[in-house]
Amino acid sequence: MGLFFSLQAFSLLTLLSLHAAMPYTVLMPDGGSPSTLIDAPQPGFIMNNGGVRTDKLEQEAVYDIMRATGNDWATQIPDVCRGRWHGIECMPDKDNVYHVVALSFGALSDDTAFPTCDQTRSFLSPSLTKLPHIRTLFFYQCFTNNPQPIPSFLGHLGPTLQTLVLRENGHVGPIPNELGNLTHLKVLDLHKNNLNGSIPVSLNRITNLRSLDLGNNRLSGSIPSLSFRVLNILDLSQNLQTGSIPPSLGSCHDLVKIDFSRNHLSGPIPTSIDGLCFNLENGFEDGSDLPYDSGIGYCGTPRPESGREVEHLSSTDEDVTKSVRASSALAHKPYNVFMMLLLLILC
């Protein structure tokens, strides 16, 4: 089965674009992070004196990274951008020297097969830091039989990185504080690993973050104060989080999906999230919409005969009783996102 992403997350990950008419792959312009590369197809191939168009240091780094994932075959390719494979993206600079901007690993589906990893011996190579133009790193099911922490050196990947996906890899240990140095990151996906410890407050430094998925790990402690003003997706589901929802969540005005389900949260719903609402067009992660008569989390005009007041909700999940009490002000506004939060917390 292929890996399922929510529609919103998928749209954020479509930073890459294959240009079938050209003999190499380019990225569409993003207007975001600083770059000296040319975001457009270039006419023809202009080789340097050695007949190679890939930056030499980056090519050696790619060889190291491919060896580290068990893909030794790549070291036989004399020019990795010219003899590229599905999973590597390159772009030229003004001198027509090509630079690696994306590396992806893991078979998402029969139709989307990046190079797979040798799960018994693969590791994240420090040579990743030798790719100064990298925008996207994607590793899926690469280290499940060789559990390892997320290395702190990933926090030194530089200002060009926009997407970091380490999904279902079996990573263990805490989330490195150094990931907060990736200040131009837009997508951070660490879903379904075995990460523990608390959520680093340093992640708040990633002010351009649009999608944060830390779901299905073993993260514990309280949810830290969050101030992601352009965040669209927040998934902290299936962890060991305790305490209450932080009031700072109300500053995340662009949220369209929140999932705190299957944690051990309790306490009041903060009044600061009163202004948030759920975009009906986006639906839930499984592709379904909210029930027509639920009155939960809709933006705009309320559905007919769907109004209801909520003062107290509780449920038992794995013998842990959780209760949530909404303030009287929120209880009279059933179309705000707090209702969706209640639903997701208590699922």
LUMDRENKOL-183225 format. One record per residue (C-alpha): x, y, z; residue number from 1; chain; residue in three letters. Coordinates in Angstrom, 3 decimals. Example, Ala and Ser with C-alpha at 12.3 -4.5 7.8 and 13.67 -1.06 7.14 Angstrom:
! residues 2
<r east="12.300" north="-4.500" up="7.800" i="1" ch="A" aa="ala"/>
<r east="13.670" north="-1.060" up="7.140" i="2" ch="A" aa="ser"/>
END
This chain:
! residues 347
<r east="0.000" north="0.000" up="0.000" i="1" ch="A" aa="met"/>
<r east="1.197" north="3.481" up="-0.770" i="2" ch="A" aa="gly"/>
<r east="1.886" north="6.030" up="1.893" i="3" ch="A" aa="leu"/>
<r east="-1.147" north="8.233" up="2.502" i="4" ch="A" aa="phe"/>
<r east="-0.685" north="11.929" up="3.043" i="5" ch="A" aa="phe"/>
<r east="-3.470" north="14.363" up="3.731" i="6" ch="A" aa="ser"/>
<r east="-4.340" north="16.598" up="0.817" i="7" ch="A" aa="leu"/>
<r east="-2.950" north="19.635" up="2.544" i="8" ch="A" aa="gln"/>
<r east="0.373" north="17.983" up="3.360" i="9" ch="A" aa="ala"/>
<r east="0.678" north="16.668" up="-0.162" i="10" ch="A" aa="phe"/>
<r east="0.183" north="20.141" up="-1.604" i="11" ch="A" aa="ser"/>
<r east="3.001" north="21.430" up="0.581" i="12" ch="A" aa="leu"/>
<r east="5.272" north="18.645" up="-0.563" i="13" ch="A" aa="leu"/>
<r east="4.739" north="19.405" up="-4.235" i="14" ch="A" aa="thr"/>
<r east="7.725" north="21.710" up="-4.285" i="15" ch="A" aa="leu"/>
<r east="9.215" north="19.354" up="-6.839" i="16" ch="A" aa="leu"/>
<r east="8.120" north="19.256" up="-10.455" i="17" ch="A" aa="ser"/>
<r east="9.301" north="16.921" up="-13.204" i="18" ch="A" aa="leu"/>
<r east="9.799" north="18.601" up="-16.558" i="19" ch="A" aa="his"/>
<r east="9.230" north="15.729" up="-18.975" i="20" ch="A" aa="ala"/>
<r east="10.176" north="17.682" up="-22.074" i="21" ch="A" aa="ala"/>
<r east="13.720" north="18.327" up="-20.886" i="22" ch="A" aa="met"/>
<r east="16.541" north="15.779" up="-20.510" i="23" ch="A" aa="pro"/>
<r east="16.986" north="16.678" up="-16.866" i="24" ch="A" aa="tyr"/>
<r east="14.806" north="17.558" up="-13.897" i="25" ch="A" aa="thr"/>
<r east="14.294" north="21.065" up="-12.568" i="26" ch="A" aa="val"/>
<r east="12.361" north="22.593" up="-9.718" i="27" ch="A" aa="leu"/>
<r east="9.605" north="25.077" up="-10.302" i="28" ch="A" aa="met"/>
<r east="10.235" north="28.533" up="-8.792" i="29" ch="A" aa="pro"/>
<r east="9.180" north="28.918" up="-5.197" i="30" ch="A" aa="asp"/>
<r east="9.943" north="32.548" up="-4.485" i="31" ch="A" aa="gly"/>
<r east="11.067" north="31.542" up="-1.027" i="32" ch="A" aa="gly"/>
<r east="14.494" north="30.710" up="0.312" i="33" ch="A" aa="ser"/>
<r east="17.610" north="32.473" up="-0.930" i="34" ch="A" aa="pro"/>
<r east="19.134" north="30.809" up="-3.963" i="35" ch="A" aa="ser"/>
<r east="21.636" north="31.543" up="-6.711" i="36" ch="A" aa="thr"/>
<r east="20.167" north="28.828" up="-8.892" i="37" ch="A" aa="leu"/>
<r east="18.076" north="29.333" up="-12.006" i="38" ch="A" aa="ile"/>
<r east="14.509" north="28.106" up="-11.500" i="39" ch="A" aa="asp"/>
<r east="13.839" north="27.370" up="-15.168" i="40" ch="A" aa="ala"/>
<r east="14.779" north="24.811" up="-17.840" i="41" ch="A" aa="pro"/>
<r east="18.087" north="25.616" up="-19.498" i="42" ch="A" aa="gln"/>
<r east="18.679" north="25.113" up="-23.242" i="43" ch="A" aa="pro"/>
<r east="21.036" north="22.263" up="-24.081" i="44" ch="A" aa="gly"/>
<r east="23.906" north="20.760" up="-22.090" i="45" ch="A" aa="phe"/>
<r east="27.058" north="22.805" up="-21.642" i="46" ch="A" aa="ile"/>
<r east="29.743" north="20.639" up="-20.080" i="47" ch="A" aa="met"/>
<r east="32.787" north="21.920" up="-18.249" i="48" ch="A" aa="asn"/>
<r east="36.303" north="21.019" up="-19.345" i="49" ch="A" aa="asn"/>
<r east="36.056" north="17.595" up="-17.750" i="50" ch="A" aa="gly"/>
<r east="32.750" north="16.806" up="-19.434" i="51" ch="A" aa="gly"/>
<r east="30.922" north="16.844" up="-16.095" i="52" ch="A" aa="val"/>
<r east="28.116" north="19.241" up="-15.259" i="53" ch="A" aa="arg"/>
<r east="27.563" north="18.379" up="-11.560" i="54" ch="A" aa="thr"/>
<r east="29.447" north="20.285" up="-8.877" i="55" ch="A" aa="asp"/>
<r east="32.355" north="17.996" up="-7.982" i="56" ch="A" aa="lys"/>
<r east="32.088" north="18.289" up="-4.194" i="57" ch="A" aa="leu"/>
<r east="28.344" north="17.695" up="-4.287" i="58" ch="A" aa="glu"/>
<r east="28.803" north="14.645" up="-6.498" i="59" ch="A" aa="gln"/>
<r east="31.196" north="13.107" up="-3.953" i="60" ch="A" aa="glu"/>
<r east="28.688" north="13.902" up="-1.203" i="61" ch="A" aa="ala"/>
<r east="25.930" north="12.127" up="-3.143" i="62" ch="A" aa="val"/>
<r east="28.177" north="9.081" up="-3.526" i="63" ch="A" aa="tyr"/>
<r east="28.656" north="9.018" up="0.268" i="64" ch="A" aa="asp"/>
<r east="24.923" north="9.373" up="0.899" i="65" ch="A" aa="ile"/>
<r east="24.038" north="6.631" up="-1.564" i="66" ch="A" aa="met"/>
<r east="26.610" north="4.266" up="-0.054" i="67" ch="A" aa="arg"/>
<r east="25.212" north="5.003" up="3.415" i="68" ch="A" aa="ala"/>
<r east="21.758" north="3.853" up="2.281" i="69" ch="A" aa="thr"/>
<r east="23.034" north="0.698" up="0.589" i="70" ch="A" aa="gly"/>
<r east="22.818" north="2.095" up="-2.942" i="71" ch="A" aa="asn"/>
<r east="26.430" north="1.540" up="-3.966" i="72" ch="A" aa="asp"/>
<r east="25.423" north="1.287" up="-7.632" i="73" ch="A" aa="trp"/>
<r east="25.158" north="5.082" up="-7.783" i="74" ch="A" aa="ala"/>
<r east="28.919" north="5.465" up="-7.380" i="75" ch="A" aa="thr"/>
<r east="29.328" north="4.055" up="-10.896" i="76" ch="A" aa="gln"/>
<r east="27.466" north="7.017" up="-12.402" i="77" ch="A" aa="ile"/>
<r east="30.108" north="9.533" up="-13.576" i="78" ch="A" aa="pro"/>
<r east="27.747" north="12.536" up="-13.421" i="79" ch="A" aa="asp"/>
<r east="24.844" north="12.187" up="-10.992" i="80" ch="A" aa="val"/>
<r east="22.828" north="15.084" up="-12.403" i="81" ch="A" aa="cys"/>
<r east="23.227" north="13.962" up="-15.998" i="82" ch="A" aa="arg"/>
<r east="22.729" north="10.245" up="-15.299" i="83" ch="A" aa="gly"/>
<r east="20.169" north="10.919" up="-12.610" i="84" ch="A" aa="arg"/>
<r east="17.604" north="8.494" up="-11.193" i="85" ch="A" aa="trp"/>
<r east="14.101" north="8.965" up="-9.825" i="86" ch="A" aa="his"/>
<r east="14.765" north="10.544" up="-6.457" i="87" ch="A" aa="gly"/>
<r east="17.465" north="13.077" up="-7.260" i="88" ch="A" aa="ile"/>
<r east="16.738" north="16.605" up="-8.454" i="89" ch="A" aa="glu"/>
<r east="19.294" north="19.060" up="-9.824" i="90" ch="A" aa="cys"/>
<r east="19.321" north="22.701" up="-10.881" i="91" ch="A" aa="met"/>
<r east="21.924" north="24.850" up="-12.671" i="92" ch="A" aa="pro"/>
<r east="23.530" north="28.058" up="-11.584" i="93" ch="A" aa="asp"/>
<r east="24.293" north="30.949" up="-13.935" i="94" ch="A" aa="lys"/>
<r east="27.499" north="29.200" up="-15.049" i="95" ch="A" aa="asp"/>
<r east="25.537" north="26.054" up="-15.934" i="96" ch="A" aa="asn"/>
<r east="27.076" north="24.069" up="-13.096" i="97" ch="A" aa="val"/>
<r east="24.434" north="21.758" up="-11.659" i="98" ch="A" aa="tyr"/>
<r east="23.674" north="21.427" up="-7.961" i="99" ch="A" aa="his"/>
<r east="21.704" north="18.803" up="-6.060" i="100" ch="A" aa="val"/>
<r east="18.492" north="20.265" up="-4.636" i="101" ch="A" aa="val"/>
<r east="16.521" north="17.153" up="-3.627" i="102" ch="A" aa="ala"/>
<r east="17.181" north="13.575" up="-2.540" i="103" ch="A" aa="leu"/>
<r east="14.396" north="11.084" up="-1.845" i="104" ch="A" aa="ser"/>
<r east="14.498" north="7.486" up="-0.631" i="105" ch="A" aa="phe"/>
<r east="11.821" north="4.851" up="-0.087" i="106" ch="A" aa="gly"/>
<r east="9.125" north="3.099" up="-2.110" i="107" ch="A" aa="ala"/>
<r east="5.927" north="5.042" up="-1.447" i="108" ch="A" aa="leu"/>
<r east="3.930" north="2.988" up="-3.937" i="109" ch="A" aa="ser"/>
<r east="4.378" north="0.949" up="-7.083" i="110" ch="A" aa="asp"/>
<r east="4.194" north="4.176" up="-9.078" i="111" ch="A" aa="asp"/>
<r east="6.485" north="6.237" up="-6.851" i="112" ch="A" aa="thr"/>
<r east="9.639" north="4.257" up="-6.214" i="113" ch="A" aa="ala"/>
<r east="12.616" north="6.216" up="-4.995" i="114" ch="A" aa="phe"/>
<r east="15.783" north="4.225" up="-4.246" i="115" ch="A" aa="pro"/>
<r east="15.070" north="1.940" up="-1.300" i="116" ch="A" aa="thr"/>
<r east="17.334" north="1.707" up="1.720" i="117" ch="A" aa="cys"/>
<r east="19.057" north="-1.366" up="3.088" i="118" ch="A" aa="asp"/>
<r east="17.143" north="-1.345" up="6.374" i="119" ch="A" aa="gln"/>
<r east="19.758" north="-3.445" up="8.164" i="120" ch="A" aa="thr"/>
<r east="22.709" north="-1.094" up="7.683" i="121" ch="A" aa="arg"/>
<r east="21.509" north="2.268" up="6.356" i="122" ch="A" aa="ser"/>
<r east="22.315" north="5.496" up="8.165" i="123" ch="A" aa="phe"/>
<r east="22.089" north="9.239" up="7.553" i="124" ch="A" aa="leu"/>
<r east="25.453" north="10.327" up="6.208" i="125" ch="A" aa="ser"/>
<r east="27.096" north="13.530" up="7.515" i="126" ch="A" aa="pro"/>
<r east="27.799" north="14.283" up="3.842" i="127" ch="A" aa="ser"/>
<r east="24.235" north="15.604" up="3.688" i="128" ch="A" aa="leu"/>
<r east="25.702" north="18.828" up="5.065" i="129" ch="A" aa="thr"/>
<r east="27.901" north="19.106" up="1.955" i="130" ch="A" aa="lys"/>
<r east="24.891" north="19.891" up="-0.255" i="131" ch="A" aa="leu"/>
<r east="24.633" north="23.684" up="0.132" i="132" ch="A" aa="pro"/>
<r east="21.653" north="24.022" up="-2.233" i="133" ch="A" aa="his"/>
<r east="19.513" north="21.163" up="-0.893" i="134" ch="A" aa="ile"/>
<r east="15.796" north="21.992" up="-0.622" i="135" ch="A" aa="arg"/>
<r east="14.163" north="18.612" up="-0.005" i="136" ch="A" aa="thr"/>
<r east="15.254" north="15.525" up="1.932" i="137" ch="A" aa="leu"/>
<r east="12.852" north="12.593" up="2.035" i="138" ch="A" aa="phe"/>
<r east="13.562" north="9.288" up="3.812" i="139" ch="A" aa="phe"/>
<r east="10.762" north="6.715" up="4.166" i="140" ch="A" aa="tyr"/>
<r east="11.154" north="3.343" up="5.920" i="141" ch="A" aa="gln"/>
<r east="14.935" north="3.475" up="5.701" i="142" ch="A" aa="cys"/>
<r east="16.233" north="2.512" up="9.157" i="143" ch="A" aa="phe"/>
<r east="13.511" north="0.315" up="10.664" i="144" ch="A" aa="thr"/>
<r east="15.869" north="-2.631" up="11.279" i="145" ch="A" aa="asn"/>
<r east="18.757" north="-0.409" up="12.323" i="146" ch="A" aa="asn"/>
<r east="17.187" north="2.035" up="14.815" i="147" ch="A" aa="pro"/>
<r east="19.129" north="5.254" up="15.256" i="148" ch="A" aa="gln"/>
<r east="18.593" north="8.775" up="16.577" i="149" ch="A" aa="pro"/>
<r east="17.965" north="11.717" up="14.303" i="150" ch="A" aa="ile"/>
<r east="21.480" north="13.188" up="14.014" i="151" ch="A" aa="pro"/>
<r east="21.969" north="16.714" up="15.276" i="152" ch="A" aa="ser"/>
<r east="23.997" north="17.638" up="12.187" i="153" ch="A" aa="phe"/>
<r east="20.747" north="17.864" up="10.230" i="154" ch="A" aa="leu"/>
<r east="20.296" north="21.200" up="11.973" i="155" ch="A" aa="gly"/>
<r east="23.233" north="22.525" up="9.968" i="156" ch="A" aa="his"/>
<r east="21.828" north="21.857" up="6.509" i="157" ch="A" aa="leu"/>
<r east="21.567" north="25.537" up="5.730" i="158" ch="A" aa="gly"/>
<r east="18.978" north="28.128" up="4.697" i="159" ch="A" aa="pro"/>
<r east="17.856" north="26.449" up="1.467" i="160" ch="A" aa="thr"/>
<r east="16.162" north="23.426" up="3.084" i="161" ch="A" aa="leu"/>
<r east="12.368" north="23.646" up="2.843" i="162" ch="A" aa="gln"/>
<r east="11.165" north="20.046" up="3.288" i="163" ch="A" aa="thr"/>
<r east="12.508" north="17.474" up="5.748" i="164" ch="A" aa="leu"/>
<r east="10.633" north="14.169" up="5.840" i="165" ch="A" aa="val"/>
<r east="11.897" north="11.331" up="8.064" i="166" ch="A" aa="leu"/>
<r east="8.773" north="9.200" up="8.076" i="167" ch="A" aa="arg"/>
<r east="8.328" north="5.670" up="9.465" i="168" ch="A" aa="glu"/>
<r east="12.079" north="5.213" up="9.787" i="169" ch="A" aa="asn"/>
<r east="12.226" north="3.727" up="13.279" i="170" ch="A" aa="gly"/>
<r east="14.155" north="6.721" up="14.620" i="171" ch="A" aa="his"/>
<r east="14.705" north="6.608" up="18.385" i="172" ch="A" aa="val"/>
<r east="15.688" north="9.144" up="21.008" i="173" ch="A" aa="gly"/>
<r east="14.682" north="12.790" up="21.296" i="174" ch="A" aa="pro"/>
<r east="14.063" north="15.340" up="18.567" i="175" ch="A" aa="ile"/>
<r east="17.334" north="17.299" up="18.304" i="176" ch="A" aa="pro"/>
<r east="17.159" north="20.919" up="19.424" i="177" ch="A" aa="asn"/>
<r east="19.327" north="21.734" up="16.421" i="178" ch="A" aa="glu"/>
<r east="16.382" north="21.240" up="14.049" i="179" ch="A" aa="leu"/>
<r east="15.272" north="24.677" up="15.207" i="180" ch="A" aa="gly"/>
<r east="18.161" north="26.091" up="13.172" i="181" ch="A" aa="asn"/>
<r east="16.348" north="25.177" up="9.939" i="182" ch="A" aa="leu"/>
<r east="14.619" north="28.533" up="9.866" i="183" ch="A" aa="thr"/>
<r east="13.479" north="28.332" up="6.224" i="184" ch="A" aa="his"/>
<r east="11.817" north="24.940" up="6.643" i="185" ch="A" aa="leu"/>
<r east="8.199" north="24.701" up="5.477" i="186" ch="A" aa="lys"/>
<r east="7.498" north="20.994" up="6.050" i="187" ch="A" aa="val"/>
<r east="8.785" north="18.926" up="8.984" i="188" ch="A" aa="leu"/>
<r east="7.458" north="15.359" up="9.016" i="189" ch="A" aa="asp"/>
<r east="8.732" north="12.924" up="11.671" i="190" ch="A" aa="leu"/>
<r east="5.592" north="10.788" up="11.676" i="191" ch="A" aa="his"/>
<r east="5.522" north="7.214" up="13.016" i="192" ch="A" aa="lys"/>
<r east="8.957" north="6.745" up="14.511" i="193" ch="A" aa="asn"/>
<r east="9.879" north="5.864" up="18.103" i="194" ch="A" aa="asn"/>
<r east="10.935" north="9.335" up="19.170" i="195" ch="A" aa="leu"/>
<r east="10.694" north="10.160" up="22.865" i="196" ch="A" aa="asn"/>
<r east="11.253" north="13.091" up="25.161" i="197" ch="A" aa="gly"/>
<r east="9.573" north="16.458" up="24.863" i="198" ch="A" aa="ser"/>
<r east="8.873" north="18.626" up="21.831" i="199" ch="A" aa="ile"/>
<r east="11.799" north="21.087" up="21.568" i="200" ch="A" aa="pro"/>
<r east="10.858" north="24.709" up="22.126" i="201" ch="A" aa="val"/>
<r east="13.563" north="25.532" up="19.572" i="202" ch="A" aa="ser"/>
<r east="11.165" north="24.514" up="16.790" i="203" ch="A" aa="leu"/>
<r east="9.434" north="27.859" up="17.335" i="204" ch="A" aa="asn"/>
<r east="12.347" north="29.456" up="15.514" i="205" ch="A" aa="arg"/>
<r east="11.086" north="27.910" up="12.268" i="206" ch="A" aa="ile"/>
<r east="8.764" north="30.813" up="11.583" i="207" ch="A" aa="thr"/>
<r east="7.915" north="29.755" up="8.000" i="208" ch="A" aa="asn"/>
<r east="6.732" north="26.274" up="8.994" i="209" ch="A" aa="leu"/>
<r east="3.477" north="25.265" up="7.311" i="210" ch="A" aa="arg"/>
<r east="3.198" north="21.573" up="8.191" i="211" ch="A" aa="ser"/>
<r east="4.401" north="19.944" up="11.417" i="212" ch="A" aa="leu"/>
<r east="3.713" north="16.216" up="11.799" i="213" ch="A" aa="asp"/>
<r east="5.109" north="14.583" up="14.933" i="214" ch="A" aa="leu"/>
<r east="2.286" north="12.057" up="15.202" i="215" ch="A" aa="gly"/>
<r east="2.603" north="8.397" up="16.196" i="216" ch="A" aa="asn"/>
<r east="5.720" north="8.620" up="18.336" i="217" ch="A" aa="asn"/>
<r east="6.325" north="8.427" up="22.094" i="218" ch="A" aa="arg"/>
<r east="6.714" north="12.134" up="22.789" i="219" ch="A" aa="leu"/>
<r east="5.829" north="13.070" up="26.352" i="220" ch="A" aa="ser"/>
<r east="5.442" north="16.087" up="28.573" i="221" ch="A" aa="gly"/>
<r east="3.266" north="19.080" up="27.925" i="222" ch="A" aa="ser"/>
<r east="2.770" north="20.689" up="24.529" i="223" ch="A" aa="ile"/>
<r east="5.063" north="23.738" up="24.453" i="224" ch="A" aa="pro"/>
<r east="3.921" north="27.232" up="23.627" i="225" ch="A" aa="ser"/>
<r east="3.481" north="27.365" up="19.842" i="226" ch="A" aa="leu"/>
<r east="3.835" north="30.472" up="17.700" i="227" ch="A" aa="ser"/>
<r east="3.777" north="29.233" up="14.104" i="228" ch="A" aa="phe"/>
<r east="1.864" north="32.078" up="12.486" i="229" ch="A" aa="arg"/>
<r east="1.671" north="30.506" up="9.006" i="230" ch="A" aa="val"/>
<r east="1.191" north="26.890" up="10.121" i="231" ch="A" aa="leu"/>
<r east="-1.512" north="25.005" up="8.190" i="232" ch="A" aa="asn"/>
<r east="-1.185" north="21.474" up="9.598" i="233" ch="A" aa="ile"/>
<r east="-0.385" north="20.374" up="13.150" i="234" ch="A" aa="leu"/>
<r east="-0.398" north="16.655" up="13.978" i="235" ch="A" aa="asp"/>
<r east="0.687" north="15.566" up="17.455" i="236" ch="A" aa="leu"/>
<r east="-1.609" north="12.535" up="17.582" i="237" ch="A" aa="ser"/>
<r east="-0.787" north="9.155" up="19.142" i="238" ch="A" aa="gln"/>
<r east="1.853" north="10.337" up="21.577" i="239" ch="A" aa="asn"/>
<r east="2.079" north="10.532" up="25.375" i="240" ch="A" aa="leu"/>
<r east="1.436" north="14.270" up="25.705" i="241" ch="A" aa="gln"/>
<r east="-0.012" north="15.461" up="29.000" i="242" ch="A" aa="thr"/>
<r east="-1.336" north="18.724" up="30.324" i="243" ch="A" aa="gly"/>
<r east="-3.570" north="21.137" up="28.474" i="244" ch="A" aa="ser"/>
<r east="-3.699" north="22.768" up="25.064" i="245" ch="A" aa="ile"/>
<r east="-1.417" north="25.843" up="25.090" i="246" ch="A" aa="pro"/>
<r east="-3.225" north="29.185" up="24.678" i="247" ch="A" aa="pro"/>
<r east="-0.560" north="30.225" up="22.156" i="248" ch="A" aa="ser"/>
<r east="-2.284" north="27.971" up="19.627" i="249" ch="A" aa="leu"/>
<r east="-4.621" north="30.886" up="19.013" i="250" ch="A" aa="gly"/>
<r east="-1.791" north="32.759" up="17.272" i="251" ch="A" aa="ser"/>
<r east="-1.638" north="30.091" up="14.534" i="252" ch="A" aa="cys"/>
<r east="-4.244" north="31.830" up="12.407" i="253" ch="A" aa="his"/>
<r east="-3.727" north="29.745" up="9.253" i="254" ch="A" aa="asp"/>
<r east="-4.419" north="26.324" up="10.769" i="255" ch="A" aa="leu"/>
<r east="-6.689" north="24.070" up="8.721" i="256" ch="A" aa="val"/>
<r east="-5.943" north="20.756" up="10.414" i="257" ch="A" aa="lys"/>
<r east="-5.223" north="19.966" up="14.056" i="258" ch="A" aa="ile"/>
<r east="-4.917" north="16.452" up="15.481" i="259" ch="A" aa="asp"/>
<r east="-4.193" north="15.892" up="19.179" i="260" ch="A" aa="phe"/>
<r east="-5.992" north="12.542" up="19.380" i="261" ch="A" aa="ser"/>
<r east="-4.777" north="9.598" up="21.474" i="262" ch="A" aa="arg"/>
<r east="-2.771" north="11.574" up="23.982" i="263" ch="A" aa="asn"/>
<r east="-3.423" north="12.159" up="27.696" i="264" ch="A" aa="his"/>
<r east="-4.520" north="15.785" up="27.509" i="265" ch="A" aa="leu"/>
<r east="-6.858" north="17.405" up="30.006" i="266" ch="A" aa="ser"/>
<r east="-8.001" north="20.784" up="31.208" i="267" ch="A" aa="gly"/>
<r east="-9.942" north="23.654" up="29.657" i="268" ch="A" aa="pro"/>
<r east="-10.032" north="24.592" up="26.011" i="269" ch="A" aa="ile"/>
<r east="-8.204" north="27.959" up="25.869" i="270" ch="A" aa="pro"/>
<r east="-10.357" north="30.915" up="24.881" i="271" ch="A" aa="thr"/>
<r east="-7.526" north="32.159" up="22.639" i="272" ch="A" aa="ser"/>
<r east="-8.511" north="29.688" up="19.920" i="273" ch="A" aa="ile"/>
<r east="-12.001" north="31.154" up="19.665" i="274" ch="A" aa="asp"/>
<r east="-11.109" north="32.893" up="16.402" i="275" ch="A" aa="gly"/>
<r east="-9.896" north="29.764" up="14.631" i="276" ch="A" aa="leu"/>
<r east="-12.155" north="27.827" up="12.329" i="277" ch="A" aa="cys"/>
<r east="-11.924" north="24.695" up="10.214" i="278" ch="A" aa="phe"/>
<r east="-11.965" north="24.922" up="6.431" i="279" ch="A" aa="asn"/>
<r east="-14.714" north="22.535" up="5.350" i="280" ch="A" aa="leu"/>
<r east="-13.150" north="22.030" up="1.921" i="281" ch="A" aa="glu"/>
<r east="-10.139" north="20.324" up="3.462" i="282" ch="A" aa="asn"/>
<r east="-11.980" north="17.559" up="5.316" i="283" ch="A" aa="gly"/>
<r east="-10.280" north="15.105" up="7.628" i="284" ch="A" aa="phe"/>
<r east="-7.103" north="13.169" up="6.916" i="285" ch="A" aa="glu"/>
<r east="-9.015" north="10.144" up="5.664" i="286" ch="A" aa="asp"/>
<r east="-10.635" north="12.279" up="2.970" i="287" ch="A" aa="gly"/>
<r east="-14.033" north="12.507" up="4.659" i="288" ch="A" aa="ser"/>
<r east="-15.898" north="15.649" up="5.637" i="289" ch="A" aa="asp"/>
<r east="-17.442" north="16.377" up="8.979" i="290" ch="A" aa="leu"/>
<r east="-21.011" north="15.063" up="9.336" i="291" ch="A" aa="pro"/>
<r east="-23.558" north="17.419" up="7.841" i="292" ch="A" aa="tyr"/>
<r east="-25.380" north="17.901" up="11.122" i="293" ch="A" aa="asp"/>
<r east="-22.423" north="17.887" up="13.486" i="294" ch="A" aa="ser"/>
<r east="-21.866" north="21.635" up="13.660" i="295" ch="A" aa="gly"/>
<r east="-18.201" north="20.942" up="14.352" i="296" ch="A" aa="ile"/>
<r east="-15.489" north="23.314" up="13.292" i="297" ch="A" aa="gly"/>
<r east="-17.055" north="24.872" up="10.192" i="298" ch="A" aa="tyr"/>
<r east="-15.974" north="28.269" up="8.929" i="299" ch="A" aa="cys"/>
<r east="-18.622" north="30.691" up="7.756" i="300" ch="A" aa="gly"/>
<r east="-22.384" north="30.232" up="8.001" i="301" ch="A" aa="thr"/>
<r east="-23.592" north="27.516" up="10.403" i="302" ch="A" aa="pro"/>
<r east="-25.297" north="24.447" up="8.953" i="303" ch="A" aa="arg"/>
<r east="-29.073" north="24.303" up="9.511" i="304" ch="A" aa="pro"/>
<r east="-30.253" north="22.879" up="12.837" i="305" ch="A" aa="glu"/>
<r east="-26.730" north="21.987" up="13.875" i="306" ch="A" aa="ser"/>
<r east="-26.222" north="24.314" up="16.822" i="307" ch="A" aa="gly"/>
<r east="-25.520" north="22.766" up="20.176" i="308" ch="A" aa="arg"/>
<r east="-23.854" north="23.805" up="23.386" i="309" ch="A" aa="glu"/>
<r east="-20.956" north="21.885" up="24.906" i="310" ch="A" aa="val"/>
<r east="-20.027" north="22.372" up="28.530" i="311" ch="A" aa="glu"/>
<r east="-18.368" north="19.074" up="29.410" i="312" ch="A" aa="his"/>
<r east="-17.006" north="16.142" up="27.418" i="313" ch="A" aa="leu"/>
<r east="-15.172" north="13.080" up="28.644" i="314" ch="A" aa="ser"/>
<r east="-14.045" north="9.684" up="27.397" i="315" ch="A" aa="ser"/>
<r east="-11.859" north="6.787" up="28.434" i="316" ch="A" aa="thr"/>
<r east="-8.880" north="5.826" up="26.289" i="317" ch="A" aa="asp"/>
<r east="-6.798" north="2.864" up="27.481" i="318" ch="A" aa="glu"/>
<r east="-8.163" north="3.228" up="31.034" i="319" ch="A" aa="asp"/>
<r east="-7.135" north="6.860" up="31.169" i="320" ch="A" aa="val"/>
<r east="-10.120" north="9.119" up="31.804" i="321" ch="A" aa="thr"/>
<r east="-9.896" north="12.513" up="30.166" i="322" ch="A" aa="lys"/>
<r east="-12.255" north="15.402" up="30.641" i="323" ch="A" aa="ser"/>
<r east="-12.415" north="18.712" up="28.889" i="324" ch="A" aa="val"/>
<r east="-14.481" north="21.686" up="30.006" i="325" ch="A" aa="arg"/>
<r east="-15.218" north="24.492" up="27.563" i="326" ch="A" aa="ala"/>
<r east="-15.684" north="28.030" up="28.754" i="327" ch="A" aa="ser"/>
<r east="-19.182" north="29.455" up="28.534" i="328" ch="A" aa="ser"/>
<r east="-18.063" north="31.874" up="25.821" i="329" ch="A" aa="ala"/>
<r east="-16.848" north="29.074" up="23.579" i="330" ch="A" aa="leu"/>
<r east="-19.796" north="26.824" up="24.288" i="331" ch="A" aa="ala"/>
<r east="-22.051" north="29.242" up="22.421" i="332" ch="A" aa="his"/>
<r east="-19.839" north="29.218" up="19.294" i="333" ch="A" aa="lys"/>
<r east="-19.977" north="25.603" up="18.060" i="334" ch="A" aa="pro"/>
<r east="-18.607" north="26.422" up="14.610" i="335" ch="A" aa="tyr"/>
<r east="-15.133" north="27.372" up="15.762" i="336" ch="A" aa="asn"/>
<r east="-12.187" north="25.048" up="15.569" i="337" ch="A" aa="val"/>
<r east="-12.291" north="24.336" up="19.306" i="338" ch="A" aa="phe"/>
<r east="-15.098" north="21.889" up="18.596" i="339" ch="A" aa="met"/>
<r east="-12.896" north="20.038" up="16.173" i="340" ch="A" aa="met"/>
<r east="-10.199" north="20.016" up="18.840" i="341" ch="A" aa="leu"/>
<r east="-12.607" north="18.450" up="21.292" i="342" ch="A" aa="leu"/>
<r east="-13.498" north="15.774" up="18.787" i="343" ch="A" aa="leu"/>
<r east="-9.889" north="15.004" up="17.964" i="344" ch="A" aa="leu"/>
<r east="-8.670" north="15.039" up="21.543" i="345" ch="A" aa="ile"/>
<r east="-11.310" north="12.566" up="22.612" i="346" ch="A" aa="leu"/>
<r east="-11.146" north="10.184" up="19.654" i="347" ch="A" aa="cys"/>
END
